[in-house]
């Protein structure tokens, strides 16, 4: 469907760039680009995807309170910030499963066409991890957290009482057009929303050899909500929390001097704090900064 991808990209360029007035503020232009991307990708999915049914809610059953995370290359190859984040997970009083590529493929079953496209490099590592997290929660339940998620305190009782929870993307952060973030997901085993999302992801990758957008899996979730009123009603029951507070510690305050009181204040506003490992801040954090503190080993 390369031709359809071309027209999708052309629509994004036309509406998100060419028809995006230069006199608008940077944030307004970014918002318009995001909206153009969202509309173009969802229209593409409308043409090529089949409706997804929402299954019945499974009977409630006892579950293991556990957190799952993944670093495909193995923790021996992980950057300092990832090792610190994973260490923080292990201290929140909940069972934590830290997986690599070999371990996760022993735990989950994926369609052969997905494994084939992953092995041939058609599915990027980030998108393969997106697929794995949904399948992992579908089969086992619990909480998924990216390996770049820092935890300053344990997970609250209200989260475990949810059948499904993700943060909303909000309107202020890059990628907000994706509607939800998927770096932190709470779901019970076999949750209907998770099942529908999983089916949409499998259907997409059965047809496609590339992602129509970096946030394709989040947009697939939105597509499910748009085309299934039962799914939208189920989703509306979830606490509606935006992700902005999860991006404060690293992205807004990372270069600021470390102060324990300030870190505590910021971390109390969200379940976790998102970090990353590719920027100059991660590679060379200012001495004494919050980013430097975040990358230092946790003292026993």
GUTOR-447487 format. One record per residue (C-alpha): x negated, y negated, z negated. Coordinates in Angstrom, 2 decimals. Example, Ala and Ser with C-alpha at 12.3 -4.5 7.8 and 13.67 -1.06 7.14 Angstrom:
residues 2
         u         v         w
    -12.30      4.50     -7.80
    -13.67      1.06     -7.14
END
This chain:
residues 300
         u         v         w
      0.00      0.00      0.00
     -2.95     -2.27      0.69
     -0.83     -4.54      2.91
      1.67     -5.10      0.09
     -1.21     -5.94     -2.24
     -2.41     -8.48      0.31
      0.98    -10.23      0.41
      1.16    -10.18     -3.39
     -2.25    -11.86     -3.60
     -1.22    -14.35     -0.92
      1.85    -15.36     -2.95
     -0.29    -15.84     -6.05
     -2.76    -18.03     -4.15
      0.01    -20.05     -2.48
      2.17    -20.74     -5.53
     -0.46    -20.53     -8.26
     -3.25    -22.48     -6.58
     -2.30    -24.34     -3.40
      1.06    -25.55     -4.74
     -0.35    -26.17     -8.22
     -0.75    -29.99     -8.49
     -4.21    -31.18     -9.44
     -2.78    -34.02    -11.52
     -1.32    -31.59    -14.05
     -3.25    -30.77    -17.20
     -5.51    -27.73    -17.33
     -3.02    -25.87    -19.54
     -0.11    -26.70    -17.25
     -2.02    -25.48    -14.19
     -3.01    -22.30    -16.00
      0.62    -21.71    -16.99
      1.79    -22.17    -13.39
     -0.88    -19.76    -12.12
      0.24    -17.23    -14.69
      3.90    -17.59    -13.74
      3.05    -17.18    -10.05
      1.09    -14.01    -10.84
      3.87    -12.59    -12.98
      6.55    -13.26    -10.35
      4.48    -11.85     -7.50
      3.52     -8.64     -9.30
      7.03     -8.00    -10.62
      8.43     -8.48     -7.09
      5.86     -5.99     -5.84
      6.97     -3.48     -8.50
     10.63     -4.08     -7.58
      9.92     -2.93     -4.04
      7.83      0.12     -4.85
      8.98      1.50     -8.22
     11.96      3.71     -9.03
     14.16      3.00    -12.09
     12.94      4.47    -15.37
     15.40      6.03    -17.83
     15.25      5.40    -21.57
     15.41      8.73    -23.43
     17.30      9.29    -26.66
     15.59      8.28    -29.89
     14.05     11.42    -31.41
     15.09     12.51    -34.88
     13.01     10.89    -37.62
     10.27     13.12    -38.94
      7.33     12.83    -41.29
      4.25     11.38    -39.65
      0.60     10.92    -40.44
     -0.30      7.27    -40.95
     -3.25      7.01    -38.64
     -5.09      4.54    -36.43
     -6.56      5.49    -33.06
     -9.37      3.68    -31.27
    -11.59      4.46    -28.30
    -15.03      3.61    -27.02
    -15.46      5.67    -23.87
    -19.27      5.72    -23.97
    -19.40      6.76    -27.65
    -20.17      4.64    -30.70
    -23.90      5.21    -30.26
    -23.65      2.96    -27.18
    -21.35      0.36    -28.73
    -22.35     -3.31    -29.22
    -22.76     -4.69    -32.74
    -19.35     -6.38    -32.80
    -17.61     -3.11    -31.84
    -19.45     -1.17    -34.55
    -18.45     -3.82    -37.10
    -14.81     -3.74    -36.00
    -14.66      0.04    -36.20
    -16.28     -0.09    -39.65
    -13.57     -2.55    -40.71
    -10.87     -0.11    -39.56
    -12.35      2.64    -41.68
    -11.94      0.49    -44.79
     -8.22     -0.27    -44.54
     -7.06      2.82    -46.42
     -5.58      4.64    -43.43
     -6.86      7.63    -41.47
     -8.88      6.34    -38.50
     -9.70      8.41    -35.40
    -12.64      7.03    -33.39
    -12.76      8.71    -29.99
    -15.04      8.81    -26.96
    -14.16      9.91    -23.42
    -14.75     13.61    -24.06
    -12.77     13.64    -27.30
     -9.74     11.80    -25.97
     -9.43     14.07    -22.95
     -9.39     17.03    -25.36
     -6.46     15.46    -27.23
     -4.22     14.30    -24.38
     -2.95     15.66    -21.08
     -2.91     13.32    -18.09
     -1.60     14.02    -14.58
     -4.30     15.35    -12.21
     -3.93     12.35     -9.87
     -4.84      9.96    -12.70
     -7.89     11.99    -13.68
     -8.93     12.22    -10.04
     -8.61      8.47     -9.49
    -10.48      7.78    -12.75
    -13.33     10.09    -11.75
    -13.52      8.47     -8.30
    -13.70      5.00     -9.84
    -10.34      3.84     -8.47
     -8.98      3.31    -11.98
    -11.19      0.90    -13.91
    -12.32      1.75    -17.47
    -10.05     -0.89    -19.02
     -7.01      0.49    -17.19
     -7.95      4.08    -17.99
     -8.09      3.11    -21.67
     -4.65      1.48    -21.24
     -3.27      4.77    -19.93
     -4.94      6.79    -22.68
     -3.52      4.69    -25.53
      0.06      5.10    -24.35
     -0.36      8.85    -23.88
     -2.09      9.22    -27.23
      0.72      7.48    -29.11
      3.33      9.37    -27.09
      1.84     12.69    -28.16
      0.81     11.88    -31.74
      2.21      8.53    -32.89
      0.49      6.06    -35.20
     -1.27      2.78    -34.43
     -3.54      2.02    -31.53
     -6.20     -0.66    -32.04
     -8.83     -1.72    -29.53
    -12.38     -1.15    -30.71
    -12.78     -4.95    -30.69
    -10.06     -5.44    -33.34
    -11.36     -6.60    -36.73
     -9.33     -5.71    -39.85
     -9.69     -7.78    -42.98
     -6.97     -6.02    -44.97
     -4.79     -2.93    -44.83
     -1.73     -2.57    -42.63
      1.54     -3.60    -44.31
      4.45     -1.33    -45.10
      6.78     -3.15    -42.69
      4.60     -2.11    -39.74
      4.86      1.61    -40.55
      8.63      1.24    -40.78
      8.78      0.16    -37.12
      9.47      2.73    -34.42
      7.66      0.43    -31.98
      5.74     -2.83    -32.27
      3.47     -4.93    -30.09
      2.56     -8.59    -30.33
      4.14    -10.90    -27.78
      1.70    -12.64    -25.46
      3.07    -16.09    -26.30
      2.38    -19.06    -24.05
     -1.02    -20.44    -25.09
     -3.59    -17.75    -24.32
     -5.08    -16.61    -21.04
     -3.00    -13.76    -19.66
      0.14    -14.93    -21.44
      2.15    -14.23    -18.29
      1.82    -10.54    -19.17
      4.55    -10.95    -21.85
      2.97     -8.56    -24.37
     -0.52     -7.65    -25.45
     -1.52     -4.00    -25.70
     -4.70     -4.13    -27.78
     -2.58     -3.25    -30.85
      0.41     -0.92    -30.61
      2.47      0.75    -33.29
      4.71      3.61    -32.11
      6.23      6.77    -33.49
      5.63      9.97    -31.56
      8.04     10.19    -28.63
      9.39      6.65    -29.08
     11.86      5.87    -26.22
     10.21      2.58    -25.22
      6.83      4.29    -25.16
      8.29      7.13    -23.06
      9.74      4.71    -20.50
      6.49      2.73    -20.36
      4.53      5.96    -19.92
      6.78      7.08    -17.06
      6.38      3.72    -15.30
      2.58      3.88    -15.68
      2.46      7.41    -14.26
      4.75      6.46    -11.37
      2.59      3.44    -10.53
     -0.70      5.33    -10.46
      0.79      8.21     -8.49
      1.36      5.72     -5.67
     -1.49      3.27     -6.14
     -5.27      3.37     -5.85
     -5.88      0.02     -7.54
     -4.32     -2.36    -10.04
     -2.18     -5.11     -8.55
     -3.30     -7.29    -11.49
     -5.62     -6.90    -14.47
     -2.56     -6.87    -16.76
     -0.69     -4.33    -14.63
      0.25     -2.09    -17.55
      1.68     -4.95    -19.58
      3.62     -6.08    -16.50
      4.89     -2.54    -16.03
      6.30     -2.75    -19.55
      8.03     -6.00    -18.66
      9.37     -4.38    -15.49
     10.92     -1.60    -17.61
     12.63     -4.20    -19.84
     13.89     -6.14    -16.81
     15.49     -3.07    -15.23
     16.82     -1.22    -18.25
     19.25     -3.03    -20.60
     18.92     -0.26    -23.20
     15.16     -0.73    -23.26
     15.55     -4.51    -23.58
     18.00     -4.06    -26.48
     15.63     -1.64    -28.19
     12.76     -4.08    -27.75
     14.82     -6.98    -29.16
     15.06     -5.12    -32.49
     11.28     -5.32    -32.89
      9.77     -8.18    -34.98
      9.04    -10.90    -32.42
      5.54    -12.09    -33.33
      3.20    -13.91    -30.94
     -0.43    -12.93    -30.59
     -1.94    -16.43    -31.00
     -2.84    -15.93    -34.71
     -4.86    -12.83    -33.77
     -7.25    -14.94    -31.66
     -8.24    -17.58    -34.21
    -11.20    -16.11    -36.11
    -13.40    -15.29    -33.12
    -12.12    -17.41    -30.24
    -11.37    -20.65    -32.11
    -13.59    -20.47    -35.20
    -16.39    -18.13    -34.16
    -19.05    -20.86    -34.03
    -17.96    -22.46    -37.31
    -20.03    -21.85    -40.48
    -18.95    -18.74    -42.34
    -16.86    -19.45    -45.43
    -15.12    -16.56    -47.17
    -12.08    -18.64    -48.12
    -11.58    -19.79    -44.52
    -11.94    -16.25    -43.18
     -9.40    -14.98    -45.72
     -6.93    -17.74    -44.76
     -7.18    -16.99    -41.06
     -6.95    -13.23    -41.47
     -3.85    -13.42    -43.67
     -1.91    -14.84    -40.71
     -2.14    -11.69    -38.57
     -2.52     -7.92    -38.80
     -5.98     -8.08    -37.20
     -8.35    -10.46    -35.41
     -9.31     -9.91    -31.78
    -12.97    -10.18    -30.77
    -14.96     -9.41    -27.61
    -18.50     -8.31    -26.76
    -19.43     -9.90    -23.41
    -19.78    -13.64    -24.10
    -22.76    -15.73    -25.18
    -21.12    -15.92    -28.61
    -21.34    -12.14    -28.91
    -24.85    -11.95    -27.46
    -26.38    -14.84    -29.40
    -24.13    -16.10    -32.23
    -25.23    -19.23    -34.12
    -27.03    -18.42    -37.37
    -24.68    -18.58    -40.33
    -21.57    -18.67    -38.14
    -18.43    -16.59    -38.46
    -19.44    -14.74    -35.28
    -22.83    -13.87    -36.79
    -21.15    -12.68    -40.01
    -18.74    -10.55    -37.97
    -21.63     -8.78    -36.28
    -23.61     -8.08    -39.43
    -23.23     -4.56    -40.89
    -20.66     -4.30    -43.70
    -22.36     -3.98    -47.04
    -21.46     -0.85    -48.98
END
